[in-house]
């Protein structure tokens, strides 16, 4: 795909609809796009590349836009292979191109693309500038958004922010490339799933990066996944600002693991009681059937979380264990938690959920309203009613 951002700034991207898992972990039901950008000024510069093998016409597209000119610079903002995968092919076609990156990027270049001569690499520091003619690029370091070498490039003359993974999203670009060619709300959900699964762990660093970017007049945002924001970049900026600061709305994500449906009975009872107590946003997931990435996205939205697990080999169910592990990694911030469990010949589901929640309480200020409730076997009405007062107290605290 090619699109003109300005006469001298070009979008070069491709859609990947064959990859089923991003980073071989996160489902891609709507695929993903890889974006790179070519600046054709007095000097030419390619800003990032795409994943190797995702588009066999990529190099020819770059050559078409260069129109016989040499490629002076290859700017590497982020070394993750879905954006740096074509570095080797670009340099084989243009062996005299200067690679522009930072000190940490140089170390990763040596790992992924060994053999690039040191004199062919231009190391930049935070705040350094690269003049291409009319376009003057200033480099803004954003370490751990979401790799240590990550940085952005800001065109001071045209107020364009080349933001690498920041402001990116899952999902292909289905015809529309710019925010005024699409319905931005369509991408918001997958952008939040992208943020909560890929970048969310580093929200403090994202917040600092946004504070730096807020000082700049930004007319266009060019990320490496998803739409280019040229009409209303403030919209996506505001979304990221909310997610990075942990802003959440009133609601509950209820996730449960069950072997034979008994814990599901308890989960449905709790969901109904939450509703009767005035909670309008309730999202219920059977974690054996829903990938953690979709649950995490909802956890990022709401301030309440209810977790329940049957006992499984004296522990919690493996699917719940996986979800808790992902929550620990991605660190969604302060949440109000309520726990429940089910058991037969042994306990363990609730006990291990409690250990998880205590860790989140200590490290991330989770509030645990009660140690939790554990019901035996197939819960009858009397057993379920023992939850009522606890659920009422929990909802009043949300």
Buried (B, 14 or more C-beta within 10 A) or exposed (E): BEBEBBEBBBBBBBBBEEBEEBEEEBBBEBBBBBBBBBBBBEBBBBBBBBBBEBBEEBBEBBBBBBEEEEBBBBBBBBBBBBBBBBBBBBBEBBEEBBBBBBEBBBEBBEEEBEEBEEEEBBEBEEEBEBEBEEBBBBBBBBBBBBBBBBBBBBBBEBEBBBBBBBBBBBBBBEEBBBBEBBEBEBBBBBBBBBBBBBBBBBBEBBBBBBEBBEEBEBBBBBBBBBBBBBBEBEBBBEBBBBBBBBEBEBBBBBBBBBBEEBBBBBBBBBBEBBEEBEBEBBBBBBBBEBBBBBBBBBBBBBBBBBBBBBBBEEBBBBBBBBBBEBBBEBBBBEBBBBBBBBBEEEBBBBBBBBEBBEEBBEEBEBBBBBEBBBBEEEBEEEBBEEBBEBBBEBBEEB
